[in-house]
């Protein structure tokens, strides 16, 4: 079994376990009339809030204050909490028999917006604390994240299934969340003037930057093989 196949199997097993936990809540949402698009929108707004907290944390440092690592902990908690809505909307659609083509598109579009906002917030934070390299690495992580999704969407438009690669959206969310949360927790345990905990976040976005772009390139190579010999 290939690495990507093993990763997919592990992800599917984890997803099934999470569904067993959240399904009672999903049924409750359906009973009170919550639609999948409502759930998607709530999740998006929560991610925007997390990005805003990151921006505020950077702004405070830019104004000459110390690092408020508690804000990073809060941002990490928000990302974790509202990432659950990314699974809830699909389950509400399936179990509530409310799946629609527009809903699928709406979910995908807001997923991209979520990544733009959260990684944009991290980039701003790095700029405000004086880490130009951190901001640049975060930009590369953002480029890779968007291209992973774009290559898949373009491939599927040509009739090719394209889910290869390791650093897909669930993995990117986990790595970024851990980076933000651990940075905040470690920083809170130290003096607020300590700068080195930010290297944890730097490492997290570096992982995303490298492996997301590798995943995008792997998908391009996969499409090339699938399209070999075909003409428009």
Secondary structure, 3 states (H helix, E strand, C coil): CCHHHHHHHHHHHHHHHHHHHHHHHHHHHHHCCCCHHHHHHHHHHHHHHHHHHHHHHHHHHHCCCCCCHHHHHHHHHHHHHHHCHHHHHHHHHHHCCCCCHHHHHHHHHHHHHHHHHHHHHHHHHHHHCCCHHHHHHHHHHHHHHHHHHHHHHHHHHCCCCCCCCCCCHHHHHHHHHHHHHHHHHHHHCCCCCCCCCHHHHHHHHHHHHHHHHHHHHHHHHHHHHHHCCCCC
